[in-house]
Amino acid sequence: MSEWKEYSLKDLAFYYNGKAFKPSDWKKEGVKIIRIEQINKPEGLYDYYQGEFPEINKIENGDLIFSWSATLKVVIWKHGNAVLNQHLFKVVPKSMIEKMFLFFILDYNMLKLGDTSHGSTMKHIKRGELEKYFVKVPTPATQRKIAHILTTADAIIEKTQAVIAKYKAIKKGMLHDLFNRGIDTKTGKLRPKYQDAHELYKESKLGWIPKAWEVLQINDCIDPIMSNVDKHIYDNEIKILLCNYMDVYDNRYLGKNISFSDGSVNASEMQRFSLKPQDVIITKDSETPDDIAVPTVLIENIENLICGYHLCILRSKDFQKLNGEFLMLQLQIQEINNQFARKANGSTRYGLTIDAIETVFLKIPTDINEQLEIANRIKSMDNKILTEQIYLHKLQQIKAGLMADLLSGKKEVKVDEEVKTN
């Protein structure tokens, strides 16, 4: 650790602020303008600039960009030549530090920098904070070795994220095909497309559907139950497990692997809001209408599990005619979910009434075996996605541990050869 020296973040690099582009500067072609939105979603849409700008504002692949307002983040730019907007720094390392090591130092310390930042509703980091914030830096050879280790970890993480993205794209295509064409249970294959076999389809309120399907409103086949059970625990009530909003929002399948919170209910609430296997639960409130009616399904019997507030239970009136897992999956389809979005009321926060929920239309195969086959195929893909997500979480934890050890000097790094990372 004796080889490590202390520097302020301002001592390690030059921080060049972006240009303050006005909406009138934005064009449909020219040089890409990087705004904070592109830091979070670089594959999104860009505005362009056609005028002159200082050379120092030019961004090329491999440059470091530090978002110092609202979104506190540092990224390595990989999306082509561009120019930097305000509230973003182009970070140019000084001679004593390797670029990739500087990236990891900034990334590792970003949360702590955020704690020192100014602003209540929107945080921002002033240059003064960079001058006062000190970090320890080893020799260039050790920097390169550490950066190489962490870059390798990042490559494995990015590869896993790419696999998850691929599986999600496959699932999206499966949802479209399975809920528009369905499965011929005699052959076990997708039905031909409507364009190739008109005779297998009929017209409905939701467009062309297989002849063996029907369109029903939710109240035709489901009993919606709005919960009002809050998180308060009372000594004189029955102790239960509570299924909360985020349990539903974050998970498509609920089972014994979920850590439900403790709660309490009276006898009437116990009877009315107890959850049963194959119950579908949706979020009935949201900050935006397009993020409402997020569904999950209970796939195991969990004793004393109660549905919490801001949620609605959708329980099939006859599980021999409508399977819960099939229903949960159908609610993820854009054309179905859009119905909930259009019916949501509100201005700053949106909600669904029981009437709004009951009048949403669904596409239902009359053969329960077709529903089960559709649900099983998509669940198989969901299991692949979940396996990769668990692996990704493990990798991220390993990387976090590596950063804590390597960037603090707690773990000695043996430099056996020169590794170039820039």
BELGI-V773077 format. One record per residue. N is the residue number from 1. RES is the residue in three letters. NEAR is the number of other C-alpha atoms within 12 Angstrom. Layout:
{{N & RES & NEAR} {N & RES & NEAR}}
This chain:
{{1 & MET & 18} {2 & SER & 12} {3 & GLU & 16} {4 & TRP & 24} {5 & LYS & 20} {6 & GLU & 23} {7 & TYR & 23} {8 & SER & 23} {9 & LEU & 35} {10 & LYS & 26} {11 & ASP & 29} {12 & LEU & 31} {13 & ALA & 31} {14 & PHE & 26} {15 & TYR & 30} {16 & TYR & 31} {17 & ASN & 30} {18 & GLY & 31} {19 & LYS & 29} {20 & ALA & 22} {21 & PHE & 28} {22 & LYS & 15} {23 & PRO & 14} {24 & SER & 13} {25 & ASP & 22} {26 & TRP & 23} {27 & LYS & 18} {28 & LYS & 16} {29 & GLU & 16} {30 & GLY & 18} {31 & VAL & 27} {32 & LYS & 32} {33 & ILE & 42} {34 & ILE & 44} {35 & ARG & 37} {36 & ILE & 29} {37 & GLU & 24} {38 & GLN & 28} {39 & ILE & 34} {40 & ASN & 21} {41 & LYS & 16} {42 & PRO & 21} {43 & GLU & 14} {44 & GLY & 16} {45 & LEU & 17} {46 & TYR & 28} {47 & ASP & 27} {48 & TYR & 26} {49 & TYR & 28} {50 & GLN & 19} {51 & GLY & 18} {52 & GLU & 15} {53 & PHE & 21} {54 & PRO & 16} {55 & GLU & 17} {56 & ILE & 23} {57 & ASN & 33} {58 & LYS & 33} {59 & ILE & 35} {60 & GLU & 24} {61 & ASN & 17} {62 & GLY & 23} {63 & ASP & 33} {64 & LEU & 38} {65 & ILE & 48} {66 & PHE & 44} {67 & SER & 41} {68 & TRP & 40} {69 & SER & 31} {70 & ALA & 25} {71 & THR & 28} {72 & LEU & 34} {73 & LYS & 35} {74 & VAL & 32} {75 & VAL & 36} {76 & ILE & 32} {77 & TRP & 30} {78 & LYS & 19} {79 & HIS & 23} {80 & GLY & 20} {81 & ASN & 21} {82 & ALA & 36} {83 & VAL & 43} {84 & LEU & 43} {85 & ASN & 42} {86 & GLN & 26} {87 & HIS & 32} {88 & LEU & 39} {89 & PHE & 38} {90 & LYS & 37} {91 & VAL & 39} {92 & VAL & 32} {93 & PRO & 27} {94 & LYS & 19} {95 & SER & 14} {96 & MET & 26} {97 & ILE & 35} {98 & GLU & 33} {99 & LYS & 34} {100 & MET & 36} {101 & PHE & 41} {102 & LEU & 46} {103 & PHE & 40} {104 & PHE & 38} {105 & ILE & 41} {106 & LEU & 39} {107 & ASP & 29} {108 & TYR & 29} {109 & ASN & 28} {110 & MET & 29} {111 & LEU & 19} {112 & LYS & 20} {113 & LEU & 33} {114 & GLY & 29} {115 & ASP & 17} {116 & THR & 22} {117 & SER & 27} {118 & HIS & 20} {119 & GLY & 15} {120 & SER & 12} {121 & THR & 10} {122 & MET & 14} {123 & LYS & 23} {124 & HIS & 28} {125 & ILE & 32} {126 & LYS & 28} {127 & ARG & 27} {128 & GLY & 19} {129 & GLU & 23} {130 & LEU & 30} {131 & GLU & 20} {132 & LYS & 19} {133 & TYR & 28} {134 & PHE & 23} {135 & VAL & 30} {136 & LYS & 30} {137 & VAL & 33} {138 & PRO & 33} {139 & THR & 26} {140 & PRO & 28} {141 & ALA & 26} {142 & THR & 34} {143 & GLN & 40} {144 & ARG & 35} {145 & LYS & 30} {146 & ILE & 42} {147 & ALA & 36} {148 & HIS & 30} {149 & ILE & 30} {150 & LEU & 35} {151 & THR & 28} {152 & THR & 19} {153 & ALA & 26} {154 & ASP & 26} {155 & ALA & 18} {156 & ILE & 23} {157 & ILE & 27} {158 & GLU & 19} {159 & LYS & 19} {160 & THR & 27} {161 & GLN & 25} {162 & ALA & 18} {163 & VAL & 22} {164 & ILE & 26} {165 & ALA & 19} {166 & LYS & 18} {167 & TYR & 25} {168 & LYS & 23} {169 & ALA & 17} {170 & ILE & 22} {171 & LYS & 29} {172 & LYS & 22} {173 & GLY & 19} {174 & MET & 30} {175 & LEU & 34} {176 & HIS & 25} {177 & ASP & 26} {178 & LEU & 38} {179 & PHE & 42} {180 & ASN & 39} {181 & ARG & 36} {182 & GLY & 43} {183 & ILE & 37} {184 & ASP & 24} {185 & THR & 20} {186 & LYS & 12} {187 & THR & 12} {188 & GLY & 16} {189 & LYS & 18} {190 & LEU & 26} {191 & ARG & 29} {192 & PRO & 22} {193 & LYS & 23} {194 & TYR & 22} {195 & GLN & 12} {196 & ASP & 11} {197 & ALA & 16} {198 & HIS & 17} {199 & GLU & 17} {200 & LEU & 24} {201 & TYR & 24} {202 & LYS & 21} {203 & GLU & 20} {204 & SER & 19} {205 & LYS & 17} {206 & LEU & 25} {207 & GLY & 22} {208 & TRP & 26} {209 & ILE & 34} {210 & PRO & 36} {211 & LYS & 28} {212 & ALA & 27} {213 & TRP & 32} {214 & GLU & 28} {215 & VAL & 28} {216 & LEU & 24} {217 & GLN & 24} {218 & ILE & 32} {219 & ASN & 23} {220 & ASP & 25} {221 & CYS & 30} {222 & ILE & 33} {223 & ASP & 27} {224 & PRO & 33} {225 & ILE & 37} {226 & MET & 32} {227 & SER & 36} {228 & ASN & 27} {229 & VAL & 32} {230 & ASP & 27} {231 & LYS & 25} {232 & HIS & 21} {233 & ILE & 19} {234 & TYR & 15} {235 & ASP & 12} {236 & ASN & 12} {237 & GLU & 16} {238 & ILE & 23} {239 & LYS & 24} {240 & ILE & 33} {241 & LEU & 31} {242 & LEU & 39} {243 & CYS & 46} {244 & ASN & 34} {245 & TYR & 35} {246 & MET & 28} {247 & ASP & 33} {248 & VAL & 37} {249 & TYR & 26} {250 & ASP & 19} {251 & ASN & 29} {252 & ARG & 36} {253 & TYR & 34} {254 & LEU & 36} {255 & GLY & 26} {256 & LYS & 17} {257 & ASN & 13} {258 & ILE & 23} {259 & SER & 18} {260 & PHE & 26} {261 & SER & 24} {262 & ASP & 23} {263 & GLY & 30} {264 & SER & 31} {265 & VAL & 33} {266 & ASN & 24} {267 & ALA & 17} {268 & SER & 16} {269 & GLU & 29} {270 & MET & 27} {271 & GLN & 18} {272 & ARG & 26} {273 & PHE & 36} {274 & SER & 35} {275 & LEU & 37} {276 & LYS & 29} {277 & PRO & 28} {278 & GLN & 32} {279 & ASP & 44} {280 & VAL & 42} {281 & ILE & 53} {282 & ILE & 50} {283 & THR & 48} {284 & LYS & 44} {285 & ASP & 36} {286 & SER & 28} {287 & GLU & 20} {288 & THR & 23} {289 & PRO & 27} {290 & ASP & 28} {291 & ASP & 27} {292 & ILE & 40} {293 & ALA & 46} {294 & VAL & 42} {295 & PRO & 40} {296 & THR & 41} {297 & VAL & 43} {298 & LEU & 39} {299 & ILE & 27} {300 & GLU & 20} {301 & ASN & 18} {302 & ILE & 26} {303 & GLU & 19} {304 & ASN & 27} {305 & LEU & 38} {306 & ILE & 47} {307 & CYS & 50} {308 & GLY & 41} {309 & TYR & 30} {310 & HIS & 34} {311 & LEU & 42} {312 & CYS & 45} {313 & ILE & 46} {314 & LEU & 45} {315 & ARG & 38} {316 & SER & 30} {317 & LYS & 19} {318 & ASP & 17} {319 & PHE & 27} {320 & GLN & 19} {321 & LYS & 26} {322 & LEU & 38} {323 & ASN & 38} {324 & GLY & 42} {325 & GLU & 38} {326 & PHE & 44} {327 & LEU & 43} {328 & MET & 41} {329 & LEU & 41} {330 & GLN & 42} {331 & LEU & 39} {332 & GLN & 32} {333 & ILE & 29} {334 & GLN & 26} {335 & GLU & 24} {336 & ILE & 38} {337 & ASN & 30} {338 & ASN & 25} {339 & GLN & 29} {340 & PHE & 41} {341 & ALA & 32} {342 & ARG & 25} {343 & LYS & 27} {344 & ALA & 32} {345 & ASN & 25} {346 & GLY & 19} {347 & SER & 12} {348 & THR & 12} {349 & ARG & 18} {350 & TYR & 25} {351 & GLY & 33} {352 & LEU & 37} {353 & THR & 28} {354 & ILE & 28} {355 & ASP & 21} {356 & ALA & 24} {357 & ILE & 41} {358 & GLU & 28} {359 & THR & 25} {360 & VAL & 35} {361 & PHE & 30} {362 & LEU & 41} {363 & LYS & 39} {364 & ILE & 40} {365 & PRO & 36} {366 & THR & 26} {367 & ASP & 25} {368 & ILE & 26} {369 & ASN & 24} {370 & GLU & 34} {371 & GLN & 35} {372 & LEU & 30} {373 & GLU & 28} {374 & ILE & 40} {375 & ALA & 33} {376 & ASN & 23} {377 & ARG & 29} {378 & ILE & 33} {379 & LYS & 25} {380 & SER & 18} {381 & MET & 25} {382 & ASP & 27} {383 & ASN & 21} {384 & LYS & 23} {385 & ILE & 27} {386 & LEU & 25} {387 & THR & 19} {388 & GLU & 27} {389 & GLN & 24} {390 & ILE & 18} {391 & TYR & 22} {392 & LEU & 26} {393 & HIS & 18} {394 & LYS & 18} {395 & LEU & 25} {396 & GLN & 23} {397 & GLN & 17} {398 & ILE & 20} {399 & LYS & 28} {400 & ALA & 22} {401 & GLY & 19} {402 & LEU & 29} {403 & MET & 31} {404 & ALA & 21} {405 & ASP & 19} {406 & LEU & 33} {407 & LEU & 37} {408 & SER & 27} {409 & GLY & 27} {410 & LYS & 17} {411 & LYS & 16} {412 & GLU & 20} {413 & VAL & 27} {414 & LYS & 17} {415 & VAL & 19} {416 & ASP & 10} {417 & GLU & 12} {418 & GLU & 17} {419 & VAL & 20} {420 & LYS & 20} {421 & THR & 25} {422 & ASN & 23}}
